Amino acid sequence: MAAPSSLAFLLFFGTLLALPQSSHGATRYYTFNVTMQKVTRLCTTRAIPTVNGKFPGPKIVTREGDRVVVKVVNNVKDNVTIHWHGVRQLRTGWSDGPAYVTQCPIQTGQSFVYNFTITGQRGTLFWHAHVSWLRATLYGPIVILPKRGVPYPFLPVKPYKEVPIIFGEWFNADPEAIIAQALQTGAGPNVSDAFTINGLPGPLYNCSSKDTFKLKVLPGKWYLLRLINAALNDELFFSIANHTLTVVDVDASYVKPFHTDIVLITPGQTTNVLLRAEPDAGCAAATHLMLARPYGTGQPGTFDNTTVAAVLEYAPAAAAGHIKSLPLFRPSLPALNDTAFAANYSARLRSLATPEFPATVPRAVDRSFFFAVGLGTNPCPANQTCQGPTNRTKFTASMNNVSFTMPTTALLQAHYDNIAGVYTADFPVAPLEPFNYTGTTPNNTNVSSGTKVVVLEYNTSVEVVLQGTSVLGAESHPLHLHGFDFFVVGQGFGNYDSSKDPAKFNLDDPVQRNTVGVPSGGWVAIRFFADNPGVWFMHCHLEVHTSWGLKMAWVVNDGPLPEQKLMPPPPDLPKC
């Protein structure tokens, strides 16, 4: 942890005083230097953007109620922002991080201090770049401990060790060049060359046996594994051979614990699991593989279908130096397109819903929305050959047939300063032309475009039904909402039926999340209170779909009370 310079402290002392005060919390300071670092994976050496020379980047450790102050210094040629994924950012939307939504990017040689308080959250989140595909290498864990003296509710004793397990992707080529070429040609981008666990591809890839993460454990001890899916474009199954996992927390919210051999985690999601280092059948004298591979429902070739491996070793056996001669156990994972497993797993997630950790689900709804999400096409520009579904079209993606156009002025700045012409408040509350969303593809797959938002009054109770479509193939879409947690009150396959499906909604203990997978060929319903003033991005966390326009924004107006108003912008806010 780096202490701030005296100059930085003086510059932001006034901002610190103005921010909402935390209760008995500490202030934790970090400095993130974004630099290029040479990293070798799969026998390929690339200079990649890193934070403080680390890949993955440094871990932020904080507690519920703490203030976090991070000075980000950009020393690379690309513009940079950092998003604190899942942090509520109550009244501090200027620190949320998505480029051209809450801030202009940090340009080369410049810096920006992110400043926010952790409120009502404990568990695991993560940080990542939020410009183009820079988050391929710019990411790291956020560990949020309970307040001092408050125990975990799921275990009478503290875990012996807590270990972040971060899933990522490795590209032998520059990801920025990959997405730039795809957007130019209208084709799907090249997939990654490997998945990684804590930055390492593992022994199942060529030229990678030495680049393997190893988790050494002691028999009989409890371990808390903090799983984070920071991969760009793939949902993942994860399992450890001969071991059962207990899910206790997702997206920094406690859940009713349940046992599982396999975890499903989409990009943008986090899951805390308890691991008892006590393998089945007394197989401590063995090497147990930890495997992850995609859950993919798109067309073949649109995702990396390889498997990343790490190793779980029992310390006495490891110390004996006989690892190569030990038996090797490998877990079984579902089929790549096992949508039934995905649905059943998601249905098991329930909020803890205790007096200490209640599920504050909106029982009544002020405003209802129906968003059809999926892929589509745009015509190829004149005198150009494109490589989309046909040579005259480009791939695109949309919500309610609107492909979001990124502005050149940050939306939050436009909202705060009443700058006209940056966005329009006419995002459709439902598709303008309803169709059979999971049936026959419409003849016209073209989509419109625009910088359109939905405006909400402070503390509006909101329900959004996210309906997947089968246009250009049914796919699962992990949708991430900035600025809020929401409750997943219902999900199903086929077309949502507004006359029948709400009767089956769970309003007692639905899981609380910031990222949810819209089922392939199905729908999911979420609810939240719009109790955070500002401008908040909502987008697919498959980076290729975000690049194609599957995103929108909510504008939440100030409430009447002082503590219900957006804070003023910080003095060092980057300029466009």
C-alpha positions in Angstrom: 0.0 0.0 0.0 1.4 3.3 -1.0 0.9 6.5 1.1 -0.2 9.6 -0.9 2.2 12.4 -1.5 1.7 15.5 0.7 0.8 17.5 -2.5 -2.0 14.9 -3.3 -3.2 15.1 0.3 -3.5 18.9 0.2 -5.2 18.9 -3.1 -7.9 16.4 -2.1 -8.3 17.3 1.6 -11.3 19.5 0.7 -12.8 16.7 -1.4 -12.4 14.2 1.4 -14.2 16.5 3.8 -17.0 17.0 1.4 -17.6 13.3 0.7 -20.2 11.3 2.8 -18.5 10.3 6.0 -18.0 6.6 6.8 -18.9 5.2 10.2 -15.8 4.2 12.2 -14.1 3.5 8.9 -10.4 4.0 7.9 -9.1 5.7 4.8 -7.0 3.5 2.7 -4.6 5.0 0.1 -3.2 3.4 -3.0 -1.2 4.6 -6.0 -1.8 2.8 -9.4 0.9 3.5 -11.9 -0.2 2.2 -15.3 2.9 1.2 -17.3 3.9 -1.2 -20.0 5.5 -4.4 -18.8 6.9 -7.3 -20.8 5.1 -10.6 -19.9 5.7 -14.0 -21.4 2.9 -16.6 -21.8 2.6 -19.5 -24.2 6.1 -18.8 -25.4 5.0 -15.3 -26.6 6.4 -12.2 -25.0 4.2 -9.0 -25.2 4.5 -5.6 -23.7 1.1 -5.3 -21.9 -0.5 -2.5 -19.8 -0.2 -3.3 -16.1 -0.7 -1.6 -12.8 2.5 -1.3 -10.8 4.1 -3.8 -13.1 1.9 -6.6 -11.9 -0.3 -9.0 -13.9 -2.9 -9.4 -12.5 -2.8 -6.1 -10.8 -2.5 -5.3 -7.0 -5.1 -6.3 -4.5 -7.1 -3.7 -2.7 -8.0 -4.7 0.9 -10.6 -2.7 2.7 -13.5 -3.1 5.2 -17.1 -2.2 5.0 -17.4 1.5 6.0 -13.8 2.4 4.8 -13.0 5.1 2.4 -10.7 4.1 -0.5 -8.5 6.7 -2.3 -6.6 5.6 -5.4 -4.4 7.9 -7.4 -4.2 6.5 -11.0 -1.2 7.7 -13.0 -1.3 6.9 -16.8 2.1 6.2 -18.3 1.0 4.3 -21.4 0.0 5.6 -24.8 -3.7 4.6 -24.5 -6.3 6.6 -22.6 -7.2 4.8 -19.3 -9.9 4.7 -16.7 -10.4 2.3 -13.8 -13.9 1.0 -12.8 -14.4 -0.3 -9.3 -16.7 -3.0 -10.4 -19.7 -3.5 -8.1 -18.9 -0.7 -5.7 -22.1 1.3 -5.1 -20.4 4.7 -5.4 -23.2 6.4 -3.3 -23.2 10.0 -4.5 -19.6 9.6 -5.9 -20.4 8.7 -9.5 -17.4 10.7 -10.6 -15.3 7.8 -9.3 -17.2 5.0 -11.1 -14.9 4.9 -14.1 -16.6 4.0 -17.4 -15.1 6.2 -20.1 -17.4 8.9 -21.5 -20.1 7.9 -19.1 -18.9 9.2 -15.7 -15.6 10.7 -16.7 -13.4 11.5 -19.6 -10.4 9.2 -19.8 -7.0 9.8 -18.1 -4.7 10.8 -20.9 -1.1 9.9 -21.2 1.0 11.6 -18.5 -2.0 12.6 -16.5 -3.5 11.3 -13.3 -6.9 11.2 -11.4 -7.7 10.3 -7.8 -10.7 8.0 -7.4 -12.3 8.5 -4.0 -15.2 6.5 -2.6 -16.6 4.8 0.5 -17.6 1.1 0.8 -21.2 1.2 2.1 -23.2 -1.9 3.0 -21.0 -4.3 1.1 -18.7 -7.1 2.2 -17.2 -9.9 0.2 -15.3 -9.7 -3.1 -15.4 -7.3 -6.0 -12.7 -6.3 -8.5 -11.3 -3.4 -10.4 -10.6 -3.2 -14.1 -10.0 -0.7 -16.9 -13.1 0.6 -18.6 -11.9 1.8 -22.0 -12.1 -0.4 -25.1 -10.5 -3.8 -24.3 -7.8 -2.6 -21.9 -9.3 -4.7 -19.1 -7.7 -7.7 -20.8 -4.7 -7.1 -18.6 -5.7 -4.2 -16.3 -7.6 -5.9 -13.5 -7.2 -7.0 -9.9 -9.2 -8.0 -6.8 -11.0 -5.9 -4.2 -11.3 -7.7 -0.9 -14.0 -6.2 1.4 -13.7 -7.5 5.0 -16.6 -7.1 7.5 -16.4 -4.3 10.0 -14.0 -4.9 12.8 -15.4 -7.3 15.3 -18.1 -8.6 13.0 -17.6 -12.2 12.1 -18.5 -14.0 8.9 -22.0 -15.4 9.2 -21.2 -18.6 7.4 -18.4 -20.1 9.6 -17.9 -20.1 13.4 -14.1 -19.8 12.9 -12.1 -17.5 10.6 -10.8 -19.3 7.5 -7.2 -20.3 7.7 -6.5 -18.5 4.5 -8.3 -16.3 2.0 -7.2 -16.7 -1.6 -8.3 -14.6 -4.7 -8.8 -16.8 -7.8 -9.0 -14.5 -10.8 -10.0 -15.9 -14.2 -8.8 -14.0 -17.2 -7.8 -14.4 -20.9 -4.5 -14.2 -22.6 -4.1 -13.0 -26.2 -0.9 -13.5 -28.1 -1.8 -10.4 -30.1 -2.7 -6.9 -28.8 -6.4 -7.0 -27.8 -6.7 -3.4 -28.8 -5.7 -4.3 -32.4 -8.0 -7.3 -32.4 -11.1 -5.3 -31.5 -10.1 -2.4 -33.8 -9.9 -4.8 -36.8 -13.2 -6.4 -35.9 -15.0 -3.1 -35.7 -13.5 -2.0 -39.0 -14.5 -5.2 -40.9 -17.7 -5.9 -39.0 -16.6 -9.4 -38.2 -16.4 -11.2 -34.9 -13.0 -10.6 -33.2 -10.4 -13.3 -32.8 -10.8 -15.3 -29.7 -8.2 -15.5 -26.9 -5.3 -17.9 -27.0 -5.8 -19.2 -23.4 -7.7 -18.7 -20.2 -5.7 -17.9 -17.1 -6.0 -18.4 -13.3 -4.2 -15.6 -11.5 -2.5 -14.7 -14.8 -1.2 -18.2 -15.6 -2.6 -20.5 -18.3 -1.6 -23.8 -16.7 -0.2 -27.1 -17.9 -3.0 -28.0 -20.5 -1.7 -25.4 -23.0 1.4 -25.9 -25.1 4.5 -24.2 -23.7 2.8 -23.4 -20.4 3.5 -26.1 -17.8 5.7 -23.7 -15.8 3.1 -21.0 -15.8 0.7 -22.8 -13.4 -0.9 -21.4 -10.3 -0.5 -23.7 -7.3 -2.6 -23.5 -4.2 -0.9 -25.3 -1.3 -3.2 -26.3 1.5 -3.0 -28.0 4.9 -5.3 -31.0 5.6 -8.3 -30.1 7.8 -8.1 -26.4 7.3 -10.8 -24.1 5.9 -10.0 -21.8 2.9 -12.1 -19.0 1.5 -11.6 -18.8 -2.2 -12.6 -15.4 -3.7 -13.5 -16.3 -7.3 -13.5 -13.4 -9.8 -14.4 -13.7 -13.5 -12.3 -11.0 -15.2 -12.3 -12.7 -18.6 -13.3 -10.6 -21.5 -15.9 -12.7 -23.3 -16.6 -16.0 -21.6 -18.7 -17.4 -18.8 -16.9 -20.2 -17.0 -17.5 -23.5 -15.2 -15.0 -24.1 -12.3 -14.4 -27.2 -10.2 -11.7 -28.8 -8.0 -11.1 -32.5 -8.3 -12.3 -34.5 -5.3 -13.5 -31.4 -3.4 -16.9 -29.9 -2.7 -17.3 -26.1 -2.6 -19.7 -24.2 -0.4 -21.0 -21.0 -2.0 -21.5 -18.3 0.7 -21.3 -14.9 -1.1 -21.8 -13.5 -4.6 -21.1 -10.0 -5.8 -20.3 -8.8 -2.2 -23.6 -10.0 -0.8 -24.1 -13.0 1.4 -26.2 -15.9 0.2 -27.8 -19.0 1.9 -24.8 -21.4 1.8 -25.1 -24.4 -0.5 -22.7 -27.2 -1.6 -21.7 -27.7 -5.2 -19.0 -29.5 -7.1 -19.2 -26.9 -9.9 -19.5 -23.1 -9.9 -20.7 -21.1 -12.8 -19.4 -17.5 -13.0 -20.0 -15.0 -15.7 -17.7 -12.1 -16.6 -18.3 -9.4 -14.0 -19.4 -11.7 -11.3 -17.6 -12.8 -8.1 -18.3 -15.8 -5.9 -16.9 -16.6 -2.5 -16.7 -20.3 -1.8 -15.5 -22.3 1.3 -13.1 -25.1 0.7 -12.5 -27.7 3.3 -9.0 -29.2 2.7 -10.2 -32.7 3.2 -10.4 -34.6 -0.2 -12.8 -37.4 -0.9 -11.5 -40.9 -0.4 -8.5 -39.8 1.6 -6.6 -38.7 -1.4 -4.4 -36.0 0.2 -1.3 -37.6 -1.3 -2.2 -36.5 -4.8 -2.3 -33.5 -7.1 -5.8 -32.2 -7.7 -6.5 -30.1 -10.7 -8.6 -26.9 -10.5 -10.2 -26.5 -13.9 -12.2 -23.8 -15.7 -13.6 -23.8 -19.2 -16.4 -21.8 -21.0 -20.1 -22.1 -20.8 -20.9 -20.9 -24.3 -24.2 -20.8 -26.2 -23.0 -18.8 -29.3 -22.1 -20.1 -32.7 -19.0 -22.4 -32.8 -15.8 -20.4 -33.2 -17.1 -17.4 -31.3 -15.5 -18.3 -28.0 -12.3 -20.0 -26.7 -13.3 -23.5 -25.8 -10.0 -24.5 -24.1 -9.5 -25.3 -20.4 -7.3 -23.5 -17.9 -5.8 -25.6 -15.1 -4.3 -24.7 -11.7 -3.1 -27.2 -9.1 -4.2 -27.8 -5.5 -1.5 -29.5 -3.5 -1.5 -30.8 0.1 1.5 -29.2 1.9 3.0 -32.4 3.5 3.0 -34.1 0.1 4.4 -31.0 -1.6 7.1 -30.6 1.0 8.2 -34.2 0.4 9.1 -33.3 -3.1 7.2 -36.1 -4.8 4.6 -34.1 -6.7 5.5 -35.6 -10.1 5.0 -39.1 -8.8 1.7 -38.4 -7.1 -1.6 -39.4 -8.7 -3.3 -36.7 -10.7 -7.0 -36.1 -10.3 -9.1 -34.1 -12.8 -12.7 -32.9 -12.2 -15.6 -33.3 -14.6 -17.2 -30.2 -16.0 -20.5 -29.8 -17.8 -20.7 -29.7 -21.6 -19.9 -26.4 -23.1 -23.5 -25.5 -23.9 -25.1 -27.0 -20.8 -27.9 -24.4 -20.3 -29.9 -26.7 -18.0 -27.0 -26.7 -15.5 -26.6 -23.0 -15.8 -30.3 -22.4 -15.0 -30.4 -24.9 -12.1 -27.3 -23.4 -10.6 -28.6 -19.8 -10.8 -31.9 -20.9 -9.2 -30.0 -22.1 -6.1 -28.7 -18.7 -5.3 -30.8 -17.0 -2.6 -30.1 -14.0 -0.4 -29.2 -14.7 3.3 -32.3 -12.6 4.2 -31.7 -12.3 7.9 -32.4 -9.4 10.3 -28.7 -8.5 10.1 -28.5 -8.9 6.3 -32.0 -8.3 5.0 -33.2 -8.6 1.4 -34.7 -5.2 0.8 -36.6 -6.1 -2.3 -39.0 -3.6 -3.8 -42.5 -5.0 -3.2 -44.3 -2.4 -5.3 -42.9 -1.1 -8.7 -43.1 2.5 -9.8 -41.7 1.9 -13.2 -41.5 -1.2 -15.3 -39.2 -1.8 -18.3 -38.9 -4.6 -20.8 -35.5 -4.8 -22.6 -35.0 -7.1 -25.5 -31.2 -7.8 -25.6 -29.3 -9.5 -28.4 -27.4 -9.3 -31.6 -28.2 -7.7 -35.0 -26.7 -6.1 -38.0 -25.9 -2.8 -39.6 -25.4 -2.2 -43.3 -21.9 -2.3 -44.6 -20.7 1.2 -45.6 -20.6 2.0 -49.3 -17.6 0.8 -51.3 -16.5 -1.5 -48.4 -16.6 -5.3 -48.1 -17.7 -6.4 -44.6 -17.3 -9.7 -42.9 -20.4 -9.8 -40.7 -23.2 -12.4 -41.3 -23.0 -11.4 -45.0 -20.4 -9.4 -46.9 -22.8 -6.5 -46.9 -23.4 -6.3 -43.1 -21.6 -5.7 -39.8 -22.3 -7.4 -36.5 -23.9 -5.1 -34.0 -25.8 -5.5 -30.7 -28.6 -3.7 -29.0 -31.2 -3.2 -26.3 -34.7 -2.6 -27.6 -33.2 -2.3 -31.0 -31.0 0.7 -30.0 -27.2 0.2 -30.4 -25.7 2.7 -28.0 -23.4 5.4 -29.5 -20.7 6.5 -27.1 -20.6 10.3 -26.7 -17.5 12.5 -26.7 -18.6 14.4 -23.6 -19.0 12.4 -20.4 -22.7 11.8 -19.7 -22.4 12.6 -16.0 -20.8 16.0 -16.8 -23.5 16.7 -19.3 -26.2 15.8 -16.7 -24.5 17.8 -13.9 -23.9 20.9 -16.0 -27.1 20.7 -18.1 -25.2 20.4 -21.4 -27.7 20.0 -24.2 -27.1 17.7 -27.2 -25.0 15.0 -25.5 -27.8 12.5 -25.0 -31.6 12.2 -25.4 -34.0 10.9 -22.7 -36.0 8.7 -25.1 -34.6 5.2 -24.6 -37.6 3.0 -25.3 -39.2 1.3 -22.3 -40.1 -1.7 -24.5 -39.3 -2.8 -28.1 -41.0 -0.5 -30.5 -41.8 -3.5 -32.7 -42.5 -6.6 -30.6 -41.8 -10.0 -32.1 -41.3 -13.6 -31.1 -38.1 -13.0 -29.3 -37.0 -16.7 -29.0 -38.6 -17.9 -32.2 -38.0 -17.3 -35.9 -35.6 -14.6 -36.6 -37.2 -11.4 -38.1 -36.5 -10.7 -41.7 -35.0 -7.3 -40.8 -32.2 -7.7 -38.3 -30.9 -4.1 -38.7 -30.8 -1.9 -35.5 -30.9 1.8 -34.9 -28.3 3.7 -33.0 -28.2 6.7 -30.6 -27.0 8.0 -27.2 -30.3 7.4 -25.4 -30.9 7.2 -21.7 -33.8 6.6 -19.2 -34.4 9.3 -16.6 -35.6 8.2 -13.1 -36.6 10.3 -10.2 -34.8 9.6 -6.9 -35.8 6.4 -5.1 -38.0 5.2 -7.9 -38.7 1.4 -7.5 -37.7 -0.2 -10.8 -38.4 -3.5 -12.4 -36.5 -4.5 -15.6 -37.3 -7.7 -17.6 -34.3 -8.6 -19.7 -35.4 -10.7 -22.6 -32.8 -12.6 -24.6 -33.5 -12.9 -28.3 -32.6 -15.5 -30.9 -31.6 -12.9 -33.6 -28.4 -14.3 -35.1 -28.5 -17.1 -32.5 -29.6 -17.3 -28.9 -26.8 -16.4 -26.5 -26.5 -15.8 -22.7 -25.7 -12.2 -21.9 -24.2 -11.2 -18.5 -25.7 -7.7 -17.9 -23.9 -5.5 -15.4 -25.6 -2.5 -13.7 -23.3 0.3 -12.4 -24.2 2.2 -9.2 -26.6 -0.3 -7.8 -27.1 -3.8 -6.6 -30.4 -5.4 -7.8 -32.5 -8.4 -6.8 -33.0 -11.2 -9.3 -36.7 -11.9 -8.7 -37.4 -14.3 -11.6 -36.1 -16.1 -14.6 -37.3 -18.5 -17.3 -37.0 -19.8 -20.8 -38.9 -18.7 -23.9 -40.7 -15.4 -24.1 -41.6 -13.6 -20.9 -45.4 -13.7 -20.1 -46.4 -10.6 -18.2 -49.8 -12.2 -17.3 -48.4 -15.4 -15.7 -44.7 -15.1 -14.9 -44.9 -12.3 -12.1 -47.0 -14.7 -10.0 -43.8 -16.9 -9.7 -41.5 -14.1 -8.6 -39.5 -14.5 -5.5 -39.9 -11.4 -3.4 -38.7 -13.0 -0.1 -35.0 -14.0 -0.6 -34.0 -13.4 -4.2 -30.2 -13.2 -4.8 -28.7 -9.7 -4.7 -26.2 -9.0 -7.5 -24.6 -6.4 -9.8 -24.2 -8.7 -12.8 -26.7 -11.3 -14.0 -26.7 -13.8 -16.9 -29.7 -13.4 -19.2 -30.5 -17.0 -20.0 -29.9 -18.2 -23.5 -33.3 -18.2 -25.2 -34.9 -16.9 -22.0 -35.4 -13.9 -19.7 -34.5 -12.6 -16.2 -36.4 -10.1 -14.1 -34.6 -7.7 -11.7 -35.7 -5.0 -9.2 -33.9 -2.2 -7.5 -34.4 1.2 -5.8 -33.0 4.1 -7.8 -31.5 5.6 -4.6 -28.2 6.7 -6.0 -28.1 10.1 -7.9 -26.0 10.2 -11.0 -25.6 8.5 -14.4 -25.2 4.8 -14.4 -24.1 2.5 -17.2 -25.8 -0.9 -17.9 -24.1 -3.1 -20.4 -23.3 -6.7 -21.4 -20.1 -7.8 -19.7 -19.0 -9.8 -22.8 -16.7 -7.2 -24.1 -17.4 -8.0 -27.7 -21.1 -7.2 -27.2 -20.3 -4.0 -25.4 -18.1 -2.9 -28.3 -21.0 -3.7 -30.6 -23.4 -1.4 -28.7 -25.2 -3.7 -26.1 -25.3 -0.9 -23.5 -27.5 2.0 -22.2 -27.5 4.4 -19.3 -29.8 5.4 -16.5 -29.9 9.0 -15.2 -31.1 9.3 -11.6 -32.0 12.8 -10.5 -31.1 14.3 -7.1 -33.5 13.7 -4.2 -34.8 16.6 -2.1 -32.4 16.2 0.9 -28.7 17.2 0.9 -27.6 13.5 1.5 -29.6 12.6 -1.7 -27.7 14.7 -4.1 -24.7 14.0 -6.3 -21.5 15.4 -5.0 -19.7 18.1 -7.1 -17.0 16.9 -9.5 -13.5 16.6 -8.1 -11.0 19.3 -9.1 -8.8 16.9 -11.0 -11.6 15.3 -13.1 -10.1 14.6 -16.6 -11.1 16.7 -19.5 -12.2 15.4 -22.9 
